[in-house]
Amino acid sequence: MKREAGNFIHPLALVESLSVGSKTRVWAFAHIMPKARLGRECNVGEHVFIEDGAIVGNRVTLKNGVMVWRGVRLEDDVFVGPGVLFTNDLLPRSPRSPWAKKRYSATSWCLRTQVKKGASLGAGAIIMPGVCIGRFAMVGAGAVVTRNVPDHAQVLGCPAERTGWVSPAGAKLLFDDYGFAVCPITNTHWRVQDNGIRPVASKKKRHC
């Protein structure tokens, strides 16, 4: 089976896809189906399953026990913690049942789920079908995500609710009375604006 140079595929992994980028590592007991696509420099942990039609970007980390189903797209630099489960059908039935065969003869049942660049999903999170998780968002462990998550939002609970904002470095941002915050890791400056946050040049401009 031909794949790009520099990959590591454990002998106990089942990698049927030819669309696996360079320097991607796939560990024991992972299963990647033929029509799944993986980018460069990914790390796929043990017992990960990636179904036909799933798309995984570059430098994505999938920890042990993650299930990525058809219709899920993970953009570059996404982190998916152990045991995270994606879903793709709001009205699931067995496709082999006589009353469900017609519905599953097409693909309209499969809702599209997107996790944008740099987002992180904590251990055991469940992602309901059809949602979009924004850039650099942080989904807490065990959260059940039932609706879209804004860029940089931190969400926790069941159903998941926003509890704050985080920087690209992952630090929770503490905003002052003027709506400004400084990332303690990178010293970058942020401002609340239009139901989200955006970077600003310097906190010296906070009174402008």
Backbone as numpy.savetxt, mean C-alpha at the origin, in Angstrom:
# Nx Ny Nz CAx CAy CAz Cx Cy Cz
13.11 -20.07 -16.78 12.26 -18.89 -16.78 13.14 -17.65 -16.78
12.94 -16.74 -17.72 13.80 -15.58 -17.87 13.28 -14.39 -17.07
14.14 -13.82 -16.25 13.80 -12.62 -15.51 15.00 -11.69 -15.54
14.81 -10.45 -15.08 15.92 -9.50 -15.09 17.04 -9.96 -14.16
18.26 -9.56 -14.51 19.44 -9.97 -13.74 19.42 -9.36 -12.35
20.07 -10.05 -11.44 20.24 -9.51 -10.09 19.14 -9.87 -9.13
18.13 -10.63 -9.54 17.08 -11.05 -8.62 17.58 -12.17 -7.71
16.96 -12.24 -6.53 17.13 -13.41 -5.68 15.76 -14.03 -5.49
15.60 -15.28 -5.91 14.35 -16.00 -5.73 14.65 -17.28 -4.97
14.12 -17.38 -3.77 14.37 -18.54 -2.93 13.89 -19.80 -3.64
14.61 -20.89 -3.52 14.21 -22.13 -4.22 12.85 -22.66 -3.78
12.35 -22.25 -2.63 11.04 -22.69 -2.19 9.94 -21.68 -2.51
10.25 -20.63 -3.25 9.23 -19.69 -3.72 8.70 -20.14 -5.07
7.45 -19.81 -5.37 6.85 -20.11 -6.67 6.61 -18.79 -7.39
7.49 -18.48 -8.32 7.38 -17.23 -9.08 7.06 -17.59 -10.52
5.80 -17.44 -10.89 5.36 -17.76 -12.25 5.43 -16.55 -13.18
5.49 -15.36 -12.62 5.50 -14.15 -13.43 6.87 -13.91 -14.04
6.87 -13.44 -15.30 8.11 -12.98 -15.94 8.33 -11.50 -15.73
7.35 -10.81 -15.14 7.44 -9.36 -14.93 7.92 -9.07 -13.51
9.17 -9.38 -13.27 9.79 -9.13 -11.97 11.04 -8.29 -12.22
11.10 -7.10 -11.63 12.20 -6.17 -11.89 13.52 -6.61 -11.29
14.57 -5.94 -11.69 15.92 -6.27 -11.24 16.08 -6.02 -9.74
16.93 -6.82 -9.13 17.30 -6.71 -7.72 16.12 -6.92 -6.76
15.07 -7.54 -7.23 13.94 -7.89 -6.35 14.23 -9.22 -5.67
13.89 -9.31 -4.39 14.11 -10.52 -3.61 12.77 -11.15 -3.22
12.67 -12.45 -3.46 11.45 -13.19 -3.15 11.83 -14.36 -2.24
11.22 -14.40 -1.05 11.63 -15.37 -0.06 10.73 -16.61 -0.07
11.05 -17.56 0.80 10.44 -18.90 0.78 8.92 -18.85 0.90
8.27 -19.72 0.14 6.83 -19.97 0.20 5.98 -18.81 -0.32
6.62 -17.81 -0.92 5.86 -16.77 -1.61 5.35 -17.34 -2.93
4.22 -16.82 -3.41 3.64 -17.26 -4.68 3.25 -16.02 -5.47
3.88 -15.86 -6.63 3.58 -14.74 -7.52 3.02 -15.32 -8.81
1.77 -15.01 -9.11 1.09 -15.62 -10.25 1.57 -15.04 -11.58
1.28 -15.71 -12.70 1.90 -15.36 -13.99 1.63 -13.94 -14.46
0.45 -13.38 -14.19 0.12 -12.05 -14.72 0.26 -10.95 -13.68
0.93 -11.23 -12.58 1.28 -10.19 -11.61 2.53 -9.45 -12.10
2.66 -8.19 -11.70 3.82 -7.39 -12.10 4.50 -6.80 -10.88
5.82 -6.99 -10.80 6.62 -6.44 -9.71 7.74 -5.57 -10.29
8.00 -4.46 -9.60 9.06 -3.56 -10.04 10.43 -3.96 -9.52
11.33 -3.00 -9.55 12.73 -3.20 -9.16 12.91 -3.06 -7.64
13.88 -3.79 -7.13 14.36 -3.64 -5.75 13.26 -3.84 -4.70
12.32 -4.71 -5.00 11.27 -5.05 -4.02 11.77 -6.14 -3.09
11.11 -6.25 -1.94 11.38 -7.35 -1.03 10.06 -8.03 -0.70
9.94 -9.30 -1.08 8.70 -10.07 -0.91 8.95 -11.13 0.14
8.28 -10.99 1.28 8.52 -11.88 2.41 7.90 -13.25 2.25
8.11 -14.09 3.25 7.59 -15.46 3.22 6.06 -15.47 3.26
5.49 -16.43 2.54 4.04 -16.65 2.51 3.26 -15.46 1.95
3.89 -14.65 1.13 3.18 -13.59 0.42 2.53 -14.18 -0.83
1.30 -13.75 -1.11 0.61 -14.18 -2.32 0.26 -12.95 -3.15
0.64 -12.95 -4.43 0.34 -11.84 -5.34 -0.40 -12.42 -6.54
-1.65 -12.01 -6.69 -2.53 -12.61 -7.68 -2.33 -11.99 -9.07
-2.78 -12.72 -10.09 -2.83 -12.18 -11.45 -3.51 -10.82 -11.44
-2.93 -9.86 -12.15 -3.55 -8.54 -12.26 -3.11 -7.55 -11.21
-2.43 -7.99 -10.16 -1.90 -7.07 -9.17 -0.64 -6.40 -9.72
-0.44 -5.13 -9.36 0.71 -4.37 -9.84 1.47 -3.82 -8.63
2.75 -4.11 -8.56 3.60 -3.68 -7.45 4.73 -2.84 -8.04
4.92 -1.63 -7.53 5.92 -0.71 -8.06 7.33 -1.04 -7.62
8.20 -0.05 -7.71 9.61 -0.21 -7.36 9.85 0.01 -5.86
10.81 -0.71 -5.32 11.26 -0.54 -3.93 10.13 -0.75 -2.91
9.20 -1.62 -3.24 8.09 -1.94 -2.34 8.50 -3.06 -1.38
8.12 -2.93 -0.12 8.38 -3.97 0.87 7.07 -4.65 1.24
7.01 -5.97 1.05 5.86 -6.78 1.44 6.33 -7.75 2.51
5.93 -7.52 3.74 6.37 -8.38 4.83 5.59 -9.71 4.81
5.94 -10.62 5.69 5.40 -11.97 5.66 3.87 -11.99 5.75
3.26 -12.89 4.96 1.83 -13.15 5.08 0.91 -12.14 4.42
1.44 -11.30 3.54 0.62 -10.29 2.86 -0.11 -10.93 1.68
-1.37 -10.54 1.46 -2.17 -11.01 0.33 -2.52 -9.83 -0.56
-2.05 -9.86 -1.80 -2.30 -8.77 -2.76 -3.11 -9.34 -3.91
-4.37 -8.92 -4.03 -5.27 -9.53 -4.99 -5.39 -8.72 -6.27
-6.00 -9.33 -7.26 -6.29 -8.67 -8.52 -6.96 -7.31 -8.26
-6.55 -6.31 -9.03 -7.13 -4.98 -8.89 -6.39 -4.06 -7.95
-5.39 -4.58 -7.22 -4.61 -3.78 -6.28 -3.37 -3.24 -6.98
-3.10 -1.97 -6.81 -1.89 -1.35 -7.35 -1.14 -0.66 -6.22
0.11 -1.05 -6.02 0.99 -0.44 -5.02 2.03 0.39 -5.76
2.06 1.69 -5.51 3.04 2.54 -6.17 4.41 2.39 -5.53
5.39 3.13 -6.04 6.78 3.01 -5.57 6.89 3.32 -4.08
7.83 2.62 -3.43 8.25 2.91 -2.05 7.17 2.65 -1.00
6.20 1.84 -1.31 5.15 1.48 -0.34 5.68 0.41 0.61
5.29 0.53 1.89 5.61 -0.49 2.90 4.31 -1.16 3.31
4.28 -2.50 3.25 3.11 -3.27 3.64 3.53 -4.22 4.76
3.00 -4.00 5.95 3.42 -4.75 7.13 2.91 -6.18 7.13
3.39 -7.00 8.06 3.03 -8.41 8.09 1.53 -8.62 8.28
0.99 -9.56 7.51 -0.39 -9.95 7.66 -1.42 -8.97 7.12
-0.98 -7.97 6.35 -1.95 -7.04 5.75 -2.76 -7.78 4.69
-4.06 -7.51 4.67 -4.96 -8.16 3.71 -5.66 -7.11 2.86
-5.55 -7.27 1.55 -6.33 -6.47 0.61 -7.57 -7.26 0.21
-8.62 -6.56 -0.20 -9.82 -7.18 -0.71 -10.19 -6.51 -2.02
-11.02 -7.16 -2.83 -11.35 -6.57 -4.14 -12.81 -6.73 -4.54
-13.66 -7.26 -3.64 -15.05 -7.54 -4.00 -15.95 -7.17 -2.82
-16.86 -6.20 -3.04 -17.76 -5.78 -1.97 -18.91 -6.76 -1.74
-19.20 -7.58 -2.74 -20.32 -8.52 -2.64 -19.85 -9.93 -2.96
-18.94 -10.46 -2.18 -18.33 -11.74 -2.55 -19.28 -12.92 -2.44
-19.26 -13.75 -3.48 -19.92 -15.04 -3.49 -18.98 -16.03 -4.17
-19.24 -17.30 -3.99 -18.44 -18.28 -4.70 -18.78 -18.21 -6.20
-17.78 -17.96 -7.05 -18.06 -17.90 -8.49 -18.58 -19.22 -9.06
-18.46 -20.29 -8.31 -18.91 -21.60 -8.78 -20.39 -21.84 -8.48
-20.99 -20.96 -7.70 -22.41 -21.09 -7.38 -23.26 -20.71 -8.60
-24.36 -21.41 -8.86 -25.16 -21.12 -10.05 -25.70 -19.70 -10.08
-26.00 -19.11 -8.92 -26.55 -17.76 -8.89 -25.48 -16.68 -9.01
-24.20 -17.06 -9.01 -23.12 -16.07 -9.07 -22.30 -16.17 -10.36
-22.48 -17.22 -11.13 -21.63 -17.43 -12.31 -21.69 -16.26 -13.29
-22.88 -15.74 -13.51 -23.03 -14.65 -14.49 -22.25 -13.43 -14.04
-22.35 -13.07 -12.77 -21.63 -11.90 -12.27 -20.13 -12.04 -12.45
-19.61 -13.21 -12.20 -18.16 -13.41 -12.26 -17.66 -13.77 -13.65
-18.55 -13.81 -14.63 -18.10 -14.07 -16.00 -17.40 -12.85 -16.60
-17.59 -11.67 -16.01 -16.88 -10.45 -16.41 -15.98 -10.03 -15.24
-15.35 -8.86 -15.35 -14.44 -8.41 -14.29 -14.96 -7.16 -13.58
-16.21 -6.77 -13.83 -16.73 -5.54 -13.23 -16.87 -5.64 -11.71
-16.92 -6.87 -11.19 -17.00 -7.06 -9.74 -15.72 -6.63 -9.03
-14.60 -6.63 -9.76 -13.28 -6.38 -9.16 -13.04 -4.88 -9.05
-13.07 -4.35 -7.84 -12.86 -2.93 -7.62 -11.37 -2.62 -7.53
-10.99 -1.44 -7.99 -9.59 -1.04 -8.02 -9.19 -0.38 -6.70
-8.10 -0.83 -6.16 -7.55 -0.28 -4.91 -6.14 0.22 -5.20
-5.83 1.42 -4.71 -4.53 2.02 -4.99 -3.88 2.49 -3.70
-2.61 2.17 -3.56 -1.80 2.70 -2.46 -0.70 3.54 -3.09
-0.71 4.83 -2.79 0.18 5.75 -3.50 1.58 5.78 -2.89
2.46 6.43 -3.59 3.90 6.46 -3.31 4.21 6.75 -1.83
5.04 5.90 -1.25 5.58 6.15 0.07 4.66 5.85 1.23
3.45 5.37 0.99 2.52 5.07 2.08 2.96 3.82 2.84
2.54 3.74 4.10 2.86 2.58 4.94 1.60 2.01 5.54
1.49 0.67 5.53 0.35 -0.03 6.09 0.83 -0.91 7.23
0.31 -0.67 8.43 0.76 -1.38 9.61 0.29 -2.83 9.64
0.91 -3.60 10.51 0.66 -5.04 10.61 -0.83 -5.33 10.82
-1.35 -6.29 10.05 -2.71 -6.75 10.23 -3.79 -5.81 9.73
-3.44 -4.75 9.05 -4.46 -3.85 8.51 -5.27 -4.57 7.43
-6.53 -4.19 7.29 -7.41 -4.72 6.25 -7.84 -3.56 5.37
-7.63 -3.71 4.08 -7.94 -2.64 3.13 -9.15 -3.06 2.32
-10.27 -2.37 2.49 -11.49 -2.69 1.76 -11.35 -2.29 0.29
-12.13 -2.91 -0.59 -11.94 -2.68 -2.02 -12.37 -1.28 -2.47
-11.66 -0.77 -3.47 -12.04 0.48 -4.09 -11.51 1.73 -3.43
-10.69 1.61 -2.39 -10.19 2.80 -1.71 -8.85 3.23 -2.30
-8.51 4.48 -2.04 -7.20 5.02 -2.43 -6.52 5.53 -1.17
-5.32 5.06 -0.92 -4.53 5.49 0.24 -3.46 6.43 -0.29
-3.44 7.65 0.24 -2.64 8.73 -0.32 -1.15 8.61 -0.10
-0.42 9.50 -0.75 1.04 9.54 -0.66 1.50 9.74 0.78
2.44 8.91 1.19 3.07 8.99 2.51 2.08 8.86 3.67
0.88 8.36 3.42 -0.06 8.12 4.51 0.46 7.01 5.41
-0.07 6.97 6.64 0.33 5.97 7.62 -0.92 5.29 8.18
-1.10 4.01 7.85 -2.24 3.24 8.33 -1.78 2.41 9.52
-2.43 2.60 10.65 -2.02 1.93 11.87 -2.26 0.43 11.86
-1.55 -0.29 12.72 -1.70 -1.74 12.82 -3.14 -2.10 13.18
-3.69 -3.08 12.48 -5.03 -3.57 12.76 -6.15 -2.68 12.27
-5.85 -1.59 11.60 -6.89 -0.68 11.11 -7.68 -1.34 9.99
-8.95 -0.97 9.87 -9.80 -1.42 8.77 -10.15 -0.20 7.93
-9.55 -0.11 6.76 -9.69 1.08 5.92 -10.89 0.88 5.00
-11.93 1.70 5.21 -13.18 1.57 4.46 -13.42 2.72 3.49
-12.56 3.75 3.54 -12.73 4.89 2.65 -11.37 5.49 2.34
-11.33 6.42 1.39 -10.06 6.99 0.94 -9.32 7.66 2.10
-7.99 7.58 2.03 -7.11 8.18 3.03 -6.33 9.30 2.36
-6.37 10.53 2.88 -5.65 11.64 2.25 -4.13 11.46 2.31
-3.43 12.19 1.45 -1.97 12.23 1.51 -1.52 12.62 2.92
-0.50 11.96 3.43 0.14 12.28 4.71 -0.74 12.03 5.93
-1.94 11.47 5.77 -2.82 11.24 6.92 -2.37 10.03 7.72
-2.52 10.12 9.04 -2.38 8.96 9.92 -3.78 8.50 10.28
-4.09 7.21 10.04 -5.42 6.69 10.35 -5.29 5.47 11.25
-6.24 5.35 12.19 -6.23 4.26 13.15 -7.66 3.77 13.37
-7.80 2.52 13.78 -9.07 2.02 14.26 -9.91 1.29 13.24
-11.12 0.93 13.69 -12.08 0.17 12.87 -13.47 0.78 13.04
-13.97 1.48 12.02 -13.28 1.80 10.77 -12.19 2.85 11.00
-11.22 2.89 10.12 -10.09 3.78 10.30 -10.52 5.24 10.21
-10.03 6.05 11.15 -10.30 7.49 11.18 -8.97 8.23 11.27
-8.95 9.43 10.70 -7.72 10.22 10.74 -7.48 10.73 12.16
-6.25 10.51 12.64 -5.86 10.97 13.97 -4.73 11.99 13.93
-4.26 12.32 12.74 -3.18 13.29 12.62 -2.58 13.26 11.23
-1.44 13.95 11.13 -0.70 14.03 9.86 0.74 13.60 10.09
1.36 13.00 9.07 2.75 12.56 9.18 3.57 13.10 8.02
4.87 13.25 8.26 5.80 13.70 7.22 6.22 12.51 6.36
6.91 12.75 5.24 7.43 11.62 4.46 8.35 10.72 5.26
9.00 11.26 6.29 9.88 10.45 7.13 9.11 9.58 8.11
7.78 9.79 8.22 6.96 8.98 9.10 6.68 9.59 10.46
7.24 10.77 10.74 7.03 11.40 12.04 5.66 12.07 12.11
4.99 11.95 13.25 3.73 12.66 13.44 4.01 14.15 13.61
3.26 14.97 12.91 3.47 16.41 12.92 2.56 17.06 13.94
3.13 17.90 14.79 2.39 18.61 15.83 2.27 20.07 15.41
1.08 20.50 15.08 0.86 21.82 14.52 0.59 22.84 15.64
1.14 24.07 15.45 0.90 25.14 16.42 -0.41 25.85 16.11
-0.68 26.91 16.85 -1.95 27.63 16.69 -2.08 28.30 15.33
-0.97 28.44 14.61 -0.99 29.06 13.29 -1.09 28.03 12.17
-1.13 26.74 12.55 -1.23 25.69 11.55 0.09 25.29 10.93
1.20 25.51 11.65 2.53 25.15 11.15 3.14 24.06 12.04
3.97 23.20 11.42 4.67 22.15 12.16 6.03 21.91 11.53
6.93 21.33 12.33 8.27 20.98 11.86 8.47 19.49 12.08
8.92 18.79 11.03 9.24 17.36 11.17 10.47 17.21 12.05
10.40 16.46 13.16 11.56 16.32 14.05 12.69 15.50 13.46
12.43 14.79 12.38 13.46 13.95 11.77 14.22 14.70 10.69
13.50 15.40 9.83 14.13 16.06 8.67 14.20 17.57 8.80
13.54 18.13 9.83 13.49 19.58 10.04 12.79 20.32 8.91
11.97 19.62 8.14 11.17 20.28 7.11 9.93 20.90 7.75
9.38 21.93 7.09 8.29 22.70 7.65 7.00 22.43 6.86
5.89 22.37 7.61 4.61 21.98 7.02 3.51 22.91 7.48
2.48 23.03 6.62 1.35 23.89 6.93 0.04 23.17 6.59
-0.96 23.33 7.45 -2.30 22.80 7.16 -2.96 23.67 6.11
-3.50 23.03 5.07 -4.15 23.80 4.01 -5.12 22.91 3.25
-6.37 23.41 3.05 -7.37 22.74 2.20 -7.57 21.27 2.59
-7.83 21.02 3.86 -8.09 19.67 4.36 -6.91 18.72 4.14
-5.72 19.27 4.11 -4.50 18.48 3.98 -3.33 19.28 4.49
-2.13 18.84 4.15 -0.94 19.59 4.53 -0.03 19.75 3.32
0.83 20.77 3.39 1.80 20.98 2.31 3.10 21.49 2.91
4.24 21.24 2.25 5.51 21.75 2.75 5.61 23.25 2.51
6.31 23.94 3.38 6.59 25.36 3.22 8.08 25.58 3.38
8.56 26.70 2.87 10.00 26.96 2.84 10.58 27.10 4.24
9.88 27.83 5.12 10.42 28.08 6.43 9.32 28.51 7.37
9.46 28.15 8.62 8.48 28.59 9.63 8.53 30.08 9.85
9.56 30.78 9.37 9.64 32.22 9.54 8.51 32.93 8.82
7.86 32.25 7.86 6.79 32.87 7.09 5.42 32.64 7.70
5.37 32.12 8.92 4.10 31.70 9.48 3.13 32.87 9.72
3.63 34.11 9.88 2.75 35.24 10.13 2.40 35.99 8.86
2.83 35.50 7.69 2.57 36.23 6.44 1.09 36.16 6.08
